[in-house]
Amino acid sequence: MSACRIKKNDIVKVIAGKDKGKEGKVLSVNAEKHTAIVEDVNKVTKHAKPSAANQQGGILHQEAPIDISNLMLVVDGKATKVAFRYEDNGDKVRVAKSTGKVIDVVKKANK
């Protein structure tokens, strides 16, 4: 499986599905299932029975996982594809393809 291009706390834009065009912060990523939970995107309604944790019960509105293929990373207000590159010092970095800007360091070089 290839490296995951979307990480927790990234700002992403939905490019397909019922919430197309919405932007939000990634709350969690499940690399095995290739899904992510994005703040205020793909909201679903759950009916909860009363329990010790939730004594009231009732109807809950929460985010459901969305496939990572339906998300694009937002860098400087613009949705972009993500590439990986090795720097001269050996660091592996995420790069925005539209601008060539380094987003963050994925793996530090072993020295």
N, C-alpha and C positions, 0 to 999 in steps of 0.2 A: 504494500500500500504506500502511496506517495505521501510526502509530508503535508500536513494540514496547513492551508494558507490563511485560515481564519483562527484567531485566538480569543481567549476571554478578554473582555474590556475593549475590544476593537469596536469602532463605529462602522456599521455595515448598511448597505442599501439593498432592499428586496427587489430582485429583477424579474420574478415570475410568481404567479399565484394570486390569491385573493387580496394580499396586502402589497401588491406591486407598487413601487415608488416610495414606500415608507422607509425611514431610517431609524436605527436604534442601536443601543449598546448591547454587545454580546454578553449574556449572563453566564452561560456555560457552553462547553463544546463536548460532544461525544464522538471521538475519533473512530471508534469501532462501528457505530451506526451511521457515521457521516452526517450527523445532525448538529444543530445549534439551537439554543434558546435565546431569543432576542427580545429585549425590553419593548413592551407594547406592540408586538407583532405576533400574528397567528394566535389571537386570543380565543380561548374556548370556554364553554360553560360546563362546570362540574357540579353535580348534586351530591352533597356530603351529608351523611347521617350524623347525628349528634354523637360525640365521643368525649373522652376525657380531655383531649387536647382542644377540641372544638365543641364546646357544650351547646352552642346555639344550633349548629348544623346549618343547612340551607344551601343557597346557590352561590358558588364561587366562580369568579372569572380569573383565569390564569393563562400564562403563555404556554403554548405547546411547542415541541421541537419542530424545526423547519430544516429541510435538507440544505446542506452547505452549497450545493450547486445552484441554489436559488438566491445566493447572497454574493454581493461584491463589496470589497473593502473600500471605504471612503478615506481618501487622503487629500488634505487641503480643500475639502468641500466637493471633491470630484470622485466619482466611482471609478475604480481602476482594477486591472488584473494584477496579480501578485506573482513575482518571480523570485528565485533564490540565486544568490551569487556568493562566490568566495572572494574575500578581500585579499590583498597582498600579505597581510599578517596572518592569514589562515582562518579568520572569522567567517562564519556562514551568516549571511544577512538576508532579510526580506526586502525586496525592492519593488516600488511602484512602477509598473511597466509604462504608464502614460508619461511620467515625468522623469523616471530614472532615479528618483529620490530614495535613499535608504530609510526604511521604516523602523527596523529594530534589528538587534543582533539575535540570531537564533541559537548559535552555538559558538562559544569562545574557543579560540585556538589553544591546543595543548602545548604549553611551553615549560 
